[in-house]
């Protein structure tokens, strides 16, 4: 069925483009939205080459619709001269000369045929969107032009007039510009006074104002962030649409093709089209004269610290806002309602950061390595490097390389391995390819195909549904549901059930597609799989996603998780895995807008795993350490042999055998807390003073300087063969010191500066040695009865200071002349103390009197 071919702005420069195409290898086309570049340029080049022209589109919807439009304009069925290939869907034949594809399909084509032998030209459309596959395609085609295919032609098309970077990257390219037809647009920004209103109210008001605005007679396009927002908005404006006799239609990538087609069909009623940003570029909605722009989109990213994908609802760039507004002025003047203020618009970046700067590149990196190997086999003798348009950030590349190393796709030097080559045969993320590789070795490949299809397409449980079941694996649970569904053991699922029927259909398409690649029968996929086997294959693909459940719940009542590579996460209540200590996080998203790092990552689909199975992980993750730590409460060293998975403890066993490590930790703690566990270190200072006095007196002693450089020697001796403070306190400090003194030193010290002296009739009194004081003794005055002279030490050369104490143990006289005290001071002291302490002995002649204590002992003996 042919359609009337309308005149488009790009038609004016088509002759020049065709002429340069024949003479030049590289062209840059600058054409504003609606100019017709996507459909007219490939068709114009159709008969200028004998080989196939590939047209890369950033979205599946755009690739299919563009191919269908060009085919219609040629009066053909799609799949004849004009074809397309997108994920799980293609229309082509032997006669196909122009093929619209997505960037992902291009990657698979170039891996199968690095020279692109049957391709004459690669056209990269909507380059300004800067999708990862777009950047990769540009780089790879340029590399081929510089090496194996100097005849390969490249056309890069952009909807913006800012192509300075492209012209620098492709210096020999001819540039053509088509301004396009512009129709007046009335753009209204949100009044700052209305900024406090909730978005559903703003959308409702904006749609109604366009419905009644005579300047907006056509359809209305509302840009929203996702399926949930589209559904809620439809419910919110249902009555409004009925009131104004309008029909509400949805436009998003995951709609079935026949539902997508409704948006482009003519209707008698006005259409209110609720769309994600798929309608921003590439496709033409002719009847739209009104646009409602919420100013947000879901933008993919990548957290390099955890390797998790991020999907945040973020403000779009100014260029995207302009693209959206342009939808209202394609065929006539239109109206645009921006639900954000003019200041907000002015503060936004001019362009969105290129996707290659912010997303996971693991699959791309693996494909590049394979292509590098294949190009080397084609005898590219000179060393080459991939000419990136914008090199990806180093942290993302390092994170992706590390993951490929974990998956055994790269070796330690980041070279491609045999496993890497095998898992790249599947058009899947390397994690999923690794699962299939592992499953094949265990003869469970068919079942694994179902598992990876669930992971690849997403949970069959509707979003927002909290689980009422408890199990060990979300994947096993969903696998069993699919077994019953596909083997007809359950009745048809109700649209009102918790199961997403559309998702199940997508999973079926995925299963059949992978079965075709792996040469597996579809019916073989629905056999039982043991939990042990499932754990092993999932661990092969997600070795870095092992988590351990913490003991506590967070403030929202959700379980918190520790990630094996560090950091935290929360377990979604939608998961049935609520009783496992260890689990593998299969689907987890990280938001850059969360209040804390732990709250930013939410695990939605996971698999409980026995810690014994984790030993099968790559060596990088399994470590066994002996750990010695100080237990401050018990005041002792604790020792355990711990088996780690990353940073998670799998097993902990106490170390009972004594090792030097106990003493090392105890020594460290003792040095920090000294003099603990002893009450004080007076014994140490006492000994040091005695040694110092001996050296002052001219004696040479073999003794360590325990208060200075030999302090650690003392601590080591105290800690020897011990684990706790209690063990240390089994001996006094002076005993430890005595252990370290040589026998001769102890003898000299005891002779010269003894610990005690004998006074009176045999009383033993301690000699006090203190810093900055002469040695002194103290005892009750009566204990000195019979002692005629001041006691002396150091062979009689050092007199002791004598503290004579009253019965209340307070000093009544401090002297170094005891004989003089007996002669001159005793009488006065006796008068005073005898009145206060009449029961105590106060003899007239203390020099001949016997101490009371001695008298009592003698009487007891008699």
C-alpha positions, 0 to 999 in steps of 0.5 A, spaced: 500 500 500 503 506 497 502 513 501 502 520 498 509 522 498 509 529 501 514 534 500 519 535 505 525 540 507 530 535 506 528 534 499 531 540 497 538 538 498 537 531 496 541 532 489 547 535 493 547 529 498 547 524 492 552 527 488 557 527 494 555 520 496 558 518 490 564 522 491 566 522 498 566 517 503 563 521 509 558 525 510 555 529 516 547 531 515 544 537 519 537 537 519 532 539 524 526 535 526 521 534 521 526 535 515 525 528 513 532 526 513 530 519 516 526 516 511 528 520 504 536 520 505 536 512 505 531 512 499 535 517 495 541 513 496 538 506 494 540 505 487 547 508 488 550 502 491 549 495 489 550 493 497 546 494 503 545 500 506 544 500 514 540 505 517 542 505 525 536 508 529 536 509 537 530 506 538 526 499 536 520 503 535 523 508 530 527 503 526 520 499 525 516 505 523 521 508 519 522 502 515 514 501 514 514 509 512 519 508 506 516 502 504 509 505 503 512 511 499 515 506 495 509 502 494 512 496 497 510 491 503 516 492 508 521 487 508 522 487 500 526 493 498 526 496 505 526 492 511 528 492 519 531 488 524 530 490 531 530 485 538 526 479 536 523 482 530 525 483 523 522 484 516 527 483 510 528 478 504 534 477 499 531 483 495 532 488 501 537 494 500 536 498 505 535 495 512 533 499 519 536 497 525 538 499 532 545 500 535 545 493 538 543 489 532 549 493 529 554 490 534 552 483 533 552 484 525 559 487 526 561 481 530 559 476 525 562 480 519 568 485 522 569 487 515 561 488 513 562 485 506 555 486 504 554 493 506 556 499 502 554 505 507 552 505 514 547 511 516 547 513 523 541 517 525 539 521 531 547 522 533 545 528 537 542 523 542 549 520 543 546 513 545 552 508 547 551 504 541 551 510 536 558 512 539 560 505 538 558 504 531 561 511 529 568 509 532 567 502 529 566 504 522 571 509 522 576 504 524 574 500 518 574 506 513 582 507 516 583 499 515 579 494 512 574 498 508 576 504 505 570 504 501 565 503 506 561 510 506 559 513 513 553 518 513 552 521 520 545 525 521 544 530 527 537 533 529 541 539 532 545 544 528 551 544 533 556 539 529 562 542 531 565 536 535 563 531 529 566 535 524 573 535 528 572 527 529 571 527 521 575 532 518 574 530 511 567 529 511 562 534 507 557 537 511 550 538 508 544 542 512 537 543 512 533 548 516 526 545 515 520 548 515 518 552 522 511 553 524 510 558 530 510 555 537 507 559 543 511 556 549 508 557 556 512 556 562 510 554 569 508 560 573 512 560 579 506 561 583 504 555 581 510 551 582 508 548 589 502 544 585 503 537 585 504 534 578 498 530 576 494 537 577 499 541 573 498 535 567 490 536 568 490 543 568 495 543 562 491 538 558 484 542 559 487 548 557 490 546 550 483 542 549 479 549 549 485 553 546 483 555 539 490 555 537 491 548 539 486 544 534 490 538 533 492 532 538 496 533 544 502 530 546 504 529 553 511 527 555 511 523 561 517 519 565 515 511 564 509 506 564 507 507 571 506 515 570 502 514 563 497 509 567 496 514 573 495 520 568 490 516 564 486 514 570 487 522 572 484 525 565 479 519 563 473 524 565 477 530 562 478 526 555 470 524 555 468 531 557 471 534 550 470 527 546 478 526 546 481 519 546 487 517 550 492 513 547 499 511 550 506 510 546 512 507 549 517 502 547 514 496 550 507 496 547 505 491 542 506 494 535 499 494 533 497 498 540 503 503 537 500 503 531 494 506 533 497 513 535 499 514 527 492 512 525 487 517 523 481 518 528 475 522 528 476 524 535 482 528 538 488 524 541 491 525 547 497 521 547 501 519 553 508 518 551 515 517 554 521 520 551 520 515 545 516 521 541 522 526 542 525 524 536 525 519 530 518 519 529 513 523 526 506 525 529 503 529 524 496 531 527 500 534 534 499 541 535 499 541 543 505 539 547 505 538 555 512 537 557 513 535 564 521 536 563 523 529 566 525 523 563 528 516 566 535 517 565 540 510 565 546 511 569 552 506 572 554 506 579 562 505 578 563 503 586 558 498 586 557 496 578 549 497 579 545 500 574 542 506 576 535 509 573 533 516 576 528 520 574 532 527 572 531 533 569 532 533 561 537 538 557 535 544 554 536 541 547 531 535 549 526 540 551 526 544 544 526 537 541 519 536 545 516 543 543 518 541 536 513 536 536 507 541 536 510 545 530 511 540 525 505 541 520 502 548 523 503 552 529 502 550 536 502 551 543 507 548 548 506 547 556 512 546 560 510 544 567 517 548 569 519 555 570 523 559 565 528 560 570 528 552 571 529 551 563 535 556 563 539 553 569 538 546 565 545 544 561 544 545 554 545 538 552 545 531 556 551 528 557 553 522 552 550 515 554 557 512 554 559 517 559 554 514 564 552 507 563 554 500 564 559 498 558 561 491 560 557 488 554 560 493 549 567 492 552 567 485 551 564 486 544 570 490 542 575 485 545 572 480 540 572 485 534 579 487 536 581 479 536 578 478 529 581 484 526 588 482 528 586 475 525 585 479 518 592 481 518 592 488 521 600 488 521 600 495 525 598 496 532 591 500 532 587 503 537 579 504 537 578 511 535 573 513 541 569 520 539 568 521 547 573 516 551 568 513 556 570 515 564 576 511 566 572 508 573 567 505 568 572 502 564 575 499 570 569 497 573 567 493 567 574 490 566 573 488 573 566 484 572 569 481 566 575 478 570 570 476 575 566 472 569 572 469 567 571 473 560 578 476 561 584 474 564 588 477 569 591 482 564 584 483 561 585 479 555 580 475 552 579 468 554 575 462 551 570 463 556 569 470 554 568 468 546 563 463 548 559 468 552 559 473 547 555 469 542 549 470 546 546 477 545 545 478 552 549 481 558 555 478 559 553 476 566 547 472 562 552 469 557 556 466 563 550 463 566 548 459 560 556 457 559 556 454 566 549 451 565 551 448 559 557 445 563 552 442 568 547 439 562 541 444 564 542 449 559 535 449 557 532 451 564 538 456 564 535 459 558 528 460 562 532 463 568 536 468 564 530 470 560 526 472 566 532 476 568 533 479 562 526 481 561 524 483 568 520 480 573 513 477 572 510 480 578 507 486 577 511 492 580 509 495 587 506 488 589 509 486 596 510 478 596 505 474 601 510 468 599 516 466 603 521 462 599 529 461 597 529 464 590 525 469 587 527 466 580 526 459 582 519 461 584 517 465 578 521 459 574 516 454 577 510 459 575 512 459 568 513 451 568 506 451 570 503 456 565 507 453 559 505 446 560 498 448 561 498 446 568 494 452 570 488 456 567 489 462 563 492 468 568 487 473 569 489 480 567 487 482 575 492 477 578 499 479 580 502 477 574 504 481 568 501 477 562 505 482 557 512 480 561 510 473 560 509 474 553 516 477 552 519 472 556 516 467 551 519 470 545 526 471 549 526 463 551 524 462 543 530 466 541 535 464 545 533 456 544 534 458 536 541 460 538 543 455 542 539 449 538 535 447 544 528 445 544 523 450 547 519 444 550 526 442 554 526 448 557 521 447 563 524 441 566 525 442 574 532 445 576 535 443 583 536 449 588 543 447 588 544 447 580 541 454 580 545 457 585 551 455 582 549 458 575 547 464 578 553 465 582 557 464 576 554 470 573 553 474 579 559 473 583 560 480 585 552 481 587 552 476 594 549 480 600 548 478 607 542 480 611 544 484 617 540 483 624 537 489 624 531 493 620 531 500 618 526 505 620 522 503 614 521 496 617 526 493 611 531 488 611 538 491 610 544 488 606 551 488 606 554 487 599 560 483 598 564 488 595 562 493 600 556 498 601 549 497 603 542 496 600 535 494 602 531 488 601 525 490 597 518 487 600 516 484 593 522 479 594 520 472 597 527 471 599 526 474 607 529 468 611 536 467 607 542 470 611 546 470 604 543 471 597 545 473 590 542 480 588 539 479 581 535 485 580 538 491 584 537 499 582 541 504 585 538 511 585 543 517 585 537 521 589 537 517 595 538 520 602 544 515 604 548 510 600 545 504 603 538 506 602 540 508 594 540 501 592 534 496 593 534 489 591 528 487 588 529 480 585 534 475 589 536 468 590 538 465 597 544 461 597 547 456 602 554 459 604 557 452 603 556 453 595 559 460 595 566 457 596 565 455 588 566 463 586 572 465 583 578 466 588 578 473 588 572 473 593 574 467 597 579 469 603 581 466 609 584 470 615 586 469 622 584 475 625 586 477 632 582 483 636 581 486 642 575 485 646 574 491 651 569 488 655 572 482 657 579 485 657 582 480 652 584 478 645 579 474 641 582 470 635 578 467 630 579 464 623 575 467 618 572 465 611 570 471 607 566 472 601 569 479 599 567 483 605 562 478 608 564 473 613 562 466 611 565 462 617 568 464 624 572 459 628 576 460 634 583 459 634 585 456 641 592 454 640 597 460 643 600 464 637 605 470 638 599 474 635 596 474 641 602 477 645 602 482 639 595 485 640 596 484 648 602 488 647 599 494 643 593 494 648 597 494 654 602 500 651 596 504 650 592 503 656 599 503 661 599 502 667 593 498 666 591 493 668 595 495 674 593 500 679 599 504 678 606 503 676 609 505 683 613 499 683 617 501 676 618 508 679 621 505 685 626 500 682 628 506 677 630 510 683 634 505 687 638 504 680 639 511 679 641 512 686 646 506 686 649 509 679 650 516 683 653 513 688 658 510 683 656 503 682 656 500 675 649 496 675 647 491 669 640 494 669 635 496 663 632 503 663 625 500 664 622 507 664 626 509 657 628 505 652 627 498 655 620 500 657 617 495 651 622 490 653 618 490 660 611 490 656 613 484 652 615 480 658 609 482 662 605 479 655 609 473 654 604 467 653 598 471 655 592 473 652 588 477 657 589 482 663 586 477 668 592 473 666 597 479 667 594 480 674 596 473 676 603 476 678 604 483 681 608 488 677 614 488 682 615 480 680 615 482 673 621 487 674 624 482 679 624 477 673 628 481 669 634 483 674 640 480 673 642 476 680 648 480 681 644 487 680 639 484 685 644 483 690 647 489 689 641 493 690 639 489 696 645 491 699 646 498 697 639 500 697 634 495 700 627 495 700 626 495 707 630 496 714 630 493 721 628 498 726 628 497 734 627 490 736 626 487 729 620 491 726 621 491 718 620 498 715 619 499 707 624 504 705 621 509 700 625 512 694 621 517 690 623 522 685 627 529 687 626 526 695 632 523 699 630 516 701 625 516 707 622 511 712 616 512 716 613 508 722 610 510 729 614 513 734 614 507 739 617 503 733 623 506 734 624 505 741 631 502 742 634 505 735 639 510 737 642 513 731 639 515 724 638 508 719 643 509 714 644 505 707 649 505 701 654 502 706 652 507 711 653 513 707 646 515 705 642 517 712 634 516 711 629 521 713 625 518 718 618 520 719 616 519 726 608 518 726 603 519 732 598 513 734 594 517 728 599 515 723 600 523 722 608 525 722 610 529 729 617 529 727 621 528 720 628 528 722 635 525 719 638 526 726 634 521 730 639 521 736 638 529 737 631 528 737 631 523 743 635 528 746 632 534 745 625 533 742 622 527 745 620 530 752 616 536 748 613 531 744 611 526 750 608 531 754 603 533 748 602 526 745 601 522 752 595 527 754 592 525 747 594 518 747 594 515 754 594 508 753 600 508 749 607 507 752 611 514 753 617 511 757 622 516 760 628 513 756 626 511 749 633 509 747 633 503 752 625 502 752 623 496 748 617 497 742 610 495 745 609 491 739 616 487 741 613 487 748 607 484 746 610 478 742 615 476 748 609 476 753 605 471 748 611 467 748 612 467 756 
